[in-house]
Amino acid sequence: MTLKLLVEALPEAYQPIYGHPEFDTQASRPCQDRLQLISLIHDQLTIRLGRPLKVLDLGCAQGYFSLHLAERGATVIGIDRLKANIELCQHLAAAHSGLSVQFRVGSIEDTLERLEPHEADLVLGLSVLHHLCAEKGADTTRSMLKALSNKIKIGLFEVAVKEEPVTWASAQPETPDWLYQDFAFLACVGEFNTHLSEHKRPLYFASNTCWFACNTITHFQHWTPLAHELDRLGHDRGRRYFESGSQLMKLFRFHGKHGEWNRKELEREIAFLSRADIAGLRYPKILGYKLGKHEGWVLRERIPGQLLSTALLGDQPPDPGTVVEALLPQLCELELRNLFHEDLRAWNVLLSTDGRIILIDYGSITSERTDREYPQDWRIPLLILLHRLYHPSNLLVWPPRLEELQPTQLPEPAARVVRKLWNTPADAWNWAKFAQEWARDDIAHALTSSRSLKENLHSALIESTTQEIQLIKTRLSDLETEVTATRNRLRKWDQRLAALKPAFRLLNTVFPSRIRTQPALSMDDGPLQAVLCPVCKQGTGQLYIGPDTFSHPVYKLLQCNACCSIFSNPMPSDSQLAELYRHAFDYRWYRDHYDAKLKDCRQRVEEYRPLLGKRILDFGGGMGYLSTALKETGFDSLTYDPYVPGQSPGKNEWNTVIALHVLEHSNNLERTLSEIKSLLAPGGRIILAVPNRAGEGYRTMGMNWVWAQPPLVHIFHFTAQGLKTLLERHGFMDIEIRYQDRWDANRFCDIEQAALFRQKDALWSLQPFNRIATYRRWIARRNARLRFAGLTVAQTNQPPNDDTLAELQVSAVLHS
């Protein structure tokens, strides 16, 4: 068949025909603008790798990009589901036999599933994946792309947007970058017109190994979503930090609840580092930046060193006086330019490898003399920093206990200066005056007052809380007005429907309905299918019958007739669990209870100490409480969450893997245990903690017990026998079983006084007050103190290691 006939047979001539400009006028979209950018990225990656690239073109259409990249030396495979497109591409490939290019009929989903790691360096997905999203759903599409992210070097994805006036637009996510968020680095590198609407489509550069900035590809050695080791918001704040030798890349998202904050900080950092009057000072040079609609980035010089917050937790914390004397000239330097740092914290001070002490976080430099968290008085963070310098052990307590920040707890000259600070108004001070007072030798004029920071802040905190409560009252009043208006509208509709009822009765008499109702089907109808126990693989599940009544429209609870473990049936899918954890969890609880969780983990470190190896992986550790506690006592530890993209803890190199309350959340025990085994070094030890199915909580309260949480939060409820069989099946030996009560589940609080403590726990989520952070944190601290006291009572009245206790702990050694 001739080329002309092949072109005429196309459902749509979407792209120009390679090597045949006579067909250009028939193309729906010009491609030269995108080709220029894609060729630049292709050439950059080719230079970096030092060899021709392997390219996969998903939805290649008429092969325009495939053939052009093959012309530049790449080995290309083009995939398209339309046979007419592939026949044309194969005709063009045959006419240019010197090019290393192949074309195949196939679907994107099958191609991605079969793709092996390193089989492709560069993947193109240009205006095709929105069709997959419409057919398979956004969650499924994102899962496919997450798997792809670990197999390739770079993905270039042109993305359709939800605002386009087409049928599949409603199936797209709210923001065009959502599908690709599991790539470590994701940034828009261009926007291009289409033939369908006036809305431009963004083209994203996505990679787990490199970034693209200033028309250059750079491989990064490390990346993290956390600004520092005490960052509790990193995973949901939309920030990512990348390091490559002497360069630092900061990538911020501009949507979500922290979007505007991210944009403001990035704009301020760019503005500050671009100022002419800071040239020649200690600040890093800005190398490039970009501010887009959905994200922005800044690339600058990286200053090697260690954060002050990290150093304070080490064996040899820096001298407090040296730190203050190094910071004061920098703060005064900013002050001379009418600038102020609004986030003076230990994690925003860098101890460089060349011995300098440098104030960082340039996005917090503003023209207003204020503090981000304490706008009442800009000097409060200074007092907090001084207490952290002289009392490093308190660094992990955040927010600080204001009532404990007494000037009398500081040595001279800090105590003298602070006493003067808190007995004079804020307007009477600036950094120059503070530096002058710090340098004075005499202390005779020091005041004797020791007013606490709590007293200074009391009125300001009351005012802030009153304003929040008043705002809530205003919103409630608006809601009541809206409810009243809705009721009035419904009343009018009731009147209209009542007037139409006689007409409906007449129509029903003249045209009698032929629809007959069918009896409703119940999930309980029919025999229960035999289900093999996923835990022991030896018994089958029988319908769970306990002291409570459990019912759910979709899921049943089955109890194994061999090991007595309980599990949900059917097993929820990955996408269902992702949806659950994305929308049904209030992660503020974990931040508000940080101190209690950390205290519990410190106790665990002492309990587990005889079992711990040198390098310890906290598997599924969330906010990293356990790793923090381990590092405090000198262990080398890392928190690894398998659901956070881009993390690579290293295979076969961890002496101990600890999974605290992880296994009961898994919907695939074989996959989870296999991953843990792959991380352990030969002869390494696993330590698991799960709710104890045989404990008194389950036996007396069933699925109403505080740690039960069926059917989706806790999918499994393990017995010691079941867990032992599971570990033995996976090659573990020397299995040891222990039992323990904990602060958040124990006999006194959650069995004997369960009703009382449920009421107290419910206060944390009480509407509308749980919108007030101060209220939530106060409830969290109060409840934690009561629960730890209750744990002491429970441990006093209960023998240790009793098999009725709340938590089942298992340790085992991997057979080498």
N, C-alpha and C positions, 0 to 999 in steps of 0.2 A: 504494500500500500504506500502511496506517495505521501510526502510530508504534508502537502496541502490537504489531502483527504483525512489524514490523522488529526490535523488541527480542526478541520470542520466537524469531526466526530466527537470533539471534546464537549462535555456538558457545559464547561465554562473555560474560556481562555484566561485564566486567572493571572498568569505571569507572562512576560515577554518570552519568545522562543529563542533559546540560546543559538547565537550565530546567524540568526535570520531577522534582521531589523525590519524586513518588509511586513512582518506580522505585529510590530509593536503597537500599532493603532488599535488592534483588537484586544490587547491586554486590559483586564479590569483594573490592575494596579501596576504602576511603575515600580521597579525594584532597585534602581540604581542607587538610591539614597541608602537603603538598608544594606545593599551589597558592599558599599564603600566602608561602612562601619564593621560589618561582619568580616570583610577581608582584612581590615586592620587587626582585629582581634585574632583571626586565624594566623596571620603572619607573626604577631607577637608571641603566640603560644608555640609556633613552630621554632622560633629562635630559642625560646626558653627550654624546650625539650630537646632541641638539636637533632630533630628527625622529622620526616613528613607526618602529618596528623592522620588519625583515623576518625572520620566524620560520619555521623548518622543523621540523616535529614528526615525527620518525622513529618509526614504529610507533604511530600516533596512537590506535589502538583505537577507542573510541566518541567521540573528539574532545573530551573534557572540557577538557583543557588548551588545545587549539587555539582553541576557541570562547571560553574565558575570556580568553585573551590578545588575541584579536580584539576582544573587548568593551572592552579597555583601549586600543585604538587601533592594534594591530599588524596588519600584513598577513601572513597565516599560510597556509602550505601544509602539509597533513597527508598523510602517506604511510602506507599499511598494505597488506599483501599479501592480506588477507582481504576479499573482495568484500562480504560481509555487513556488515562494519564500515563500509566506505566508503559503502554505500547508506544506512545509518542516519545517518552524518555529513552526507551530502549533503542528506538530508531535513531535518536540523536547520539546516543552513546556509540552505536555501531558506526555512525558517520565520523566520529572522533575516536577512533580505536586506540589512539595513543594515551587516552585518559584512563586513569584507574578508577572507574565508576561502575556501579551495578544498581539496577532498579528492580524492585520486587513488589508484587501485590501483597498487602498485608495490613493488619489493624495495628494501631498504636499500642493498645493494651497487650496484645500478644507479643509484640516486639519488645516492649519494656520488660515483660515477664521473663522472656528467654535471654535477654541481654546479660552477658557475663561481665564481671568486673574487669576493667581495663580493655574491654573489647572496643570501646570508642573513647577518644579523647574529648571530642567536641560534639555536642548534640544540638541540633537546630529544631525548634518547635515554633514555627512562625505562623501565628493565627490559626492554630489547629486544635489546641488543647481545650478550648472552650466548648468544642463539640463533644469531646470526651466527658467534660464536666456535666454537660446537659444530659448525656446518656447514662453515665455511671454514678453521677452525684459528686459533689465537691469533696466529701471526705474520702471516697475511694480514689479519686484522682490525686488528691494530696498524698495518700499512702503510696501510690505508684511512684510519684515524683520523689518522695522521701527515700524509697529504695534506690531510685536512679541516682540520687545525690552521692551515694557511696561508691558508685561504679565508674564515674566519669571525672574528667578534669574540669570541664566548663560546660554549662548549658546556656544557650541563648534562646529566650522565650519571648515572642511577641504575644501580647495578651489583649484579648477583647475585654471591653469594660461594660459594666452593668448598665450604664446609661444609654447604650446603643439601642435604637428602636427596632429590635429584631426579636424573633420568638424565643431564642435560647438565652436572652439576656437575663431573664429572671432567675435562671439556674446558676448564675455566676456569683461568686462571693462578693461581699460588700466592697472590699478593696482588691484591686487586681493582683497585688503581690501575695495574697493569702495562700494560694496554692503552693507557692515556692518557698515558704518560710522555713522549711526544714533544711535548706541549704545554709551553710554558715554565712557566706557573704552573698547578699542579694541587693543589687542596685540598678535603678533605671539608667540606661546609657543612651537613650534616645526615644523620641516620640514621632510617630509617622501617620500620615493621612491614609484613610481607606476610601473605598468607593461606596461604602454602605451608609455613612453618615458623616457629620462634621466633627465627630469625636475622634481625637487622635488615640492611637494605640501605643502603649509603652513597650519598649524592648528591654528586657531584663537580662543582666549578666549574673549568673548564679554559679557558685563554686564552693566546695569545701576545702580548697587548697590555695586559692589565690584571689586577689582583688584586682579590679580594673579601675584605674584613676589616672587622669592626665594623659590619656591615650597610651597607658603603659600597664602591662600585666606584671604583678608582683606576687611572688609566692610568700605566704605567711607561715611562720613557725608555730604560732600559738594564737588562739582566740578564746574569748570568754564573754558571757553576757553580764558578768559582774564587774562593777567598777572597782571593787576592793573585796577583801575576804569577809567583811562584815556587812556587805550589801545584801539586804533582805528583799529587795524589789527587783533584782536584776532580771529574773526569768520572765516577768510580765511587764517590764518597763519599756521594752522595745529598743534596747541599746546593745550594741556589740562592739567589742574592742579587739583589734588585731595588731600583732607585732611581727615585724620583719626586720631584723638587724637594727639599723639606725632609724627606722621609720615606725610611726604609730598611726593606725587608721581607726577613726571613730565613726561608726555608722549608727544613726538614730532614726527610728520610725516616727512619723508625724501623725499617726492615727492611734485610736485607743484612748484610754483614760489619761495616759501620760503624754499624748501626742503634742499638745501645745507647749507643755513644759519642755519636752525634748527640742522642739523647734527653737524656742526662746534661748535655751542654753547653747545650742549649736551656733545660732546667729551671733550670740555675744562672744563666744570663743573666737569665731572667725573675725569679728570686728576688732577684738582686742589684739590678737596676734598680727593683724594687718596694720596696726597703728604705726605711723612713722616715728613717733616719739619714744618707742620702746626699743628701737634698733640699737644693737650693741649691748643690751642688757642681758640678763641671764635667761630670758624666755626663749623657748624653741622656735625655730623658723617654720612658718607655714609653707607647705609645699603645694597645696591645692585644696579646693573644696567645691562642693556642689550642693545647692539647696533645691530640691524638687517638690512635687506636690505631696508625695507619700513618704519620702525619706530624704535624708541629707547626709553628707559625710564631710569630714575634714581630714586631710593627710598632713602630718607635721613630723618634725624631727622627734625622735624618741630619746629621752634622757635615761640611760640605764641606772638602776638603783633599786632601793627597797622603800616601801611606804613606811611612814612613821608608825602607823597602827600595827604593821607586821613586826617592826623592830621592837615595839613595846611589849609584845608577847613573847619575844625571844629570851635567850639566856643572858644577854648583855644589852639591856635597854640603853638608849643614849642618855647623856646627861641633860636633865631638864633645863638648866640654865643655859647651856650651849644652844639648845633648840630655840628657846625664846629669844636669845640674843641674835640668832641668825634670821629669825622671822621678822623681828621688829623693823629692821631697815627696809625689808621688802614691802611691808604694810605701809610704812611711811612713804616709800617711793610711789606707791599707788595713790596714797592720799594727796601727794603733791599734784597729781594729775586729776584730782577730784574723782578718784575711783575707789571702790571698796569691795572686799571679798565677802560675799554673803553666806559662805559655807566653810567657816574656819573650823576644820575638824582634823583629827589625827590622820585620817586616810587621805587627806588632801595636802599632805606634806611629804616630800620625797627626800630620802637620804641618798644622794647620788653616789656612784662608785668612786668618783674623784673627791669625795669628802664634803661636798656642798650640801646644804639643807635648803630645799627649794619649795616655795609655795606653788601648788599646781591647781588643776581644775579651773581653767581660765573661763569657762562658761559661767562660772559663779561670780565673775567680776562685773560689778554694776556701778552705776553712777549714784545710787542711793545708799546712804549709810543705814543698813538694816541687816537682819539675819533671816534666812529662809524659814527656820522653825521657831525662832524667838523674835518676832518683830517688835515685841514690847521694849526690848533693850538690847542693843547691838553688842553689849559687853558680856552677856550671859555665856555665849560660846567660848569666850576667852577664859572665863572661870572654869568651865567644863574642861577645856584643853589643859589648863594648869593642873587640875585634879587628876586628869588622865596621865600627865607626865610624871607626877609625883606618886601616883597610885596606879600603876599599869594594870594591876589585876582587875580593876573596875572597868576596863576598856570594853568588855563584852556586854556590859549592862547598858542597853540603849532602848528607849530614852533614859537618861540618867535620873536617879532619884534626887530631885531638886533639894529636898529637905536635908540631904546629907552633905551638901556642898558648902560646908562651913569654912570661912577663911582661917579659922584656928587650926584646921587640919593641914595647912600648908606651911612649909618652912620659909624663912626669910631668904630673899627679899619679897617673895611672892605674897606672903601673908600681909606684909605691910602695905604693899600696893593695892591688894584686893580690898583690905579694910577701907582704904581711902576711896576706892571705886564705888563701893556700895553705900557710902554715906554722902555721896554727892550725885547730882543729877547727870544723866547721860550727856546732855548738851555741853557740860563743862569739860568733857574729855574728848581727846582724839588720840590717834596713834603716836603722834609726836610727843604729846604730854606723857603718855604711858611709857614710852621709851626713856624719857627724861627721868621719870620717877623710878623706873627699874634700875637706872644707872646710879642713883643716889646712894651714898654710903651710910648716911646717918639714919637712924631709926627712932630718934627721940620724939619725932613728931607723929609717930604712928598712933592711930586712934585705938581705943580699947573696945569699941563696939564690935560685936561678932554676929551681927544680924545675918540670918541664913538667906540663901537665895529663895527659899520657899516664901519667906515673908515679903521679899521684894516683888515676887511674881504673883502673890496671892490675888491682888486686886485685878491684875491684868488677865489672869486665868479665869477669874469669875466673869469678867467682862466678855472674854472670848466665848465662854460657854453659854452665857446669856444670849449673845448674838446668834449662836447656832440654834439654840432652843427657839428663839423668836422667829428665825427663818423657817424652822420646821412647823411652827404654829401657823405661819402665813401660808405655807404650802398646804397644810391640812384644811385651812379655811377655803383656799381655792378649790381643793378637791371636793369639799362639801357643796360648794356652789355648783360645780360641774355635775355632781351626783343628783342634786335637786333638778337641774335643767334636764338631765337624762330621764328622770322619773316623769317629768311633765311631758316630754316627748312620747314616752311609752304609754302614758295615760291617753294621749290623743290617738295613738294608733289602736289602743284597745277600743276606743269609741268607734273608730272607723270600721274595725273588724266586726264589732257587734252589729253595726248597721248592715254589713254584708252577709251575715249569717242566714237570714231568710232566703236570699238569692242562692246561696250554696245548697241549702236544703232542697230547694226547687230543682236545681240542676242534678242533684244526686237522685231525686225521684225520677226525673226524665231519663237520665243516663246513669243507670246503676253501675257501681264499680265492679269490675271483674277481678280485681286484685284480692287474693286470699292470703291472709297472713300465715306464715310458717312458724312453727315452734322454734324458739331460739335454741341455738346449740350451746352447750356448756363445755368448758375445758375439762370438766370432770367426767364427761361422757366417754365411755369406751375404756378398755383396759390400758394400764400403764405399760409402755414399751420398756423392755429390759435395757438398762444403761450400765455399761461397765464402769466401775469406779475409777476415776482418773488418778486417784491417789495411790491405792495399793495395786490396782489392776488384777485383783483376785476375787472381788465380790461384785455384786450388782446393787444398784440403787433402789431402795424402797421408799415410799412416800414418808417423809419425816412427820412424826407425831410427837409433840413436846408439851411442856406445861402451858404454853401459850397457844394462841390460834394464829397461824400465819396463812395469809392468802395474798395472791398477786394475779392480775389478769393475764400475765404472760409467763412468769417463771414459777416453777415448783422447787421445793427443797427436797432432795433425795438423800437418804442415809444409807451408807454402805453396810451390807449385811455381814461383811468380813472385818473391816477395820473400824467401823462405826463413825468414820468421818462423814461430814455433811457437805453437799455441794449443790450449786444452782443448776437447774436444767430447764430450758436449753442453755448452753454456755454462751454468754454474750460475746459479740464480735469486737474486734479492735476499734472499729468506728463507733460502735455504741458506747464503749467505755470512754473513748476520746470525747464524745459529746457529753457524757455524764460529768467528766472531770473539768470540761471547759465551762459548763453552764450551771451545774448543780452544787459546786463547792464554793464556800466562802473562804478563800485563802488568807483573809485577814486574821482568822483565828490563829493560824500558825505564827504569824508575826506578833500578835498580841501576847501569845503564850510562849514567846521565845525563851525567856528566862527559865520558866518551868521546864520546858523541853531540854534546855541545856543542862539544868541541874540533874534531871533524870539521866542524861547521857554521861555526866560525870560519875554518877553512881554506877552506871553500867561499866565504865572503863575499869573501875576498881573490881567489879564482879568478874569481868572477863580477863583481867590482867594475866593470870597464869596461862591462858590459852592463846594470847596474842603473839603474832610474829612481828617482824621488823616493819614490813610494809603492809598497810591495812587499807582495803577498799570498802568504803561505805556504800553499799549497793542499794540504789533507790532511796538515798538519804535525804531527799527533799532539800530543805534549807541548810543542811550541813551541820546540824547540831552535834552529831557524833564525831565527825571529823574535827570540829573545833575542840571538843573535849579531849580527843586523842592527841591533837597537836599540843595542847596545853601541858600534857605529861610527856612530851618528847617523841611521840610516835610519828612516823611518816605516813600520812593518811590523805586520801582523796575521796570526795563525794562524787559518785557517778549515778546519773539518772538515765536509764536506757531510752526514755522518751524525750530527752533534750537533744536536739540535733547537734552534730559536729563533735561530740565528745569522743575521745579515744583513750580509754584508761590503760591500754596495753594488754596484750594477751600473755597468759602463762607467766606473769611476773609478780603476782600478789601472794604474800605468805598467808594472809587471812582475808576472807571476804565476809563482811557482816551485813545481814539483811534483816533489819528490824521492822517487823510488821509490813512485809512486802509480799510474801508468798500468798497470803489470803486474798490479795487483790488481783492475782494473776488469772487470766483466762486460758493459759496454756502452760501447765506446770513443766511439761517436757522442754519447751522452748526456754523457759526461765532458768531451769536447772542446768541445761546445756550451756547457756551463756555464762552462768556463774562458773561452771567447770572450765570453760575456755579462758577465764580470767585468772584462775588459781595456778600458782606454780606447782610443779610436781611435789606431792606430799603436803600441799597447803591445806588449811583448815577453813571450814565454813561454820559460821555461827548464825543460827536462825532464831527469831522470836516471833511467835504467833499467839493469838488468843487460844486458850486451853479449852477444847471442846468438852473434856471430861471434868472441867472445873465446876465449882458450886454455882457460878453465875449462870452458865447454860442450864444446869440441872434444876435450878429453882425458878429462873425467869425465862428460860428458853431464848427465843429470838428477840425478846424485849430487853435483854441484858445490854449494857452500855457498849460492849465491844462486839456484839453480834452483827448488826448492820447488814442484814440480807436485803435483797438477793444480789445487788450489783456492786455495792461498796466492798463488802466481804463476800467473795464468791465461794471460798472454801472455809470450812471450820474443822481444823485438824485434831485428831487424837495422836497421842505419842506413838501408838502402834502404826497408824497410817503414815506418819511422817518418817518413821524409822524405815518402813518398807520402801517408801519413795526414794530415800537417800541411798539405801542399799542397792536399789535397781540402777542407780546412776553411778555406782562404783565408789561410794563412800564407806568408810569403815571406822572402827573405834568410836562408835556413836554413843554420846553421853546425853542423858535427859535430866533437865532441872525444871523447877517450877518457882514462880515468883509473883508477888503482888506488886503493882506499880501505882504511882500517884494518880493516874487517870483511869484506873480500874482496880479496885481492891474490895475486900469483903465489907469493911466498915462503910465506905462511901457509896458503894454501888449494889449492895445487897441489904445490909441492915438498915441503912439510912438512904436507900435509893431514891425514894420520893422527895426527900428534902434536898438532896444534891441535884436532882434533875431540875428542881425549881431554881436553884442557885445557878446552874449551868445555863438555863434558859434566859437568865437576865442578860447574858452577853449579847444575844441576838434579839433582844426586845426592841420592837419598832415603836417609835421612830428613833429611839435614843442610840441604837447601834450605828447610826450615821456619824455620831460624835466620837472621834478617835479617843479623846480623853476619857470619856465614859467607858468605852470598850476596854481600854488598857487597865483602868481602875478595877473593873469587874474581873478581868483576867488575873490580875495580881492577887486580888482578895480570894477568889476561888482557888487559885493555885496554893496559897498558904493554907486554906482550910483542907484541901485535898492531901497535901503533904502531912498535915497533922493527922488526918484520918488514916493515912498509910501507916504512920507510927503506931496508932491504936491497933490497926489490923495486924501488924507484925508482932505486936506484944501479945495478942490473944491467939495467935495462930502459929503452930510449929513450922519451922523453916522447911523449905523444899517439900511441902505437902502437895499431893497431886490434885487437890481441890483448888489451888490458887489460880489466879486469873491468867497468868502467862505461862506458856509452854516454851522452854528454851532448849534448843538442840545444837550440839556441836559435833562435828564429824571431820575426819581426815580423808582427803582424796587419795585413793589408791594410786601410787605412782607406777 
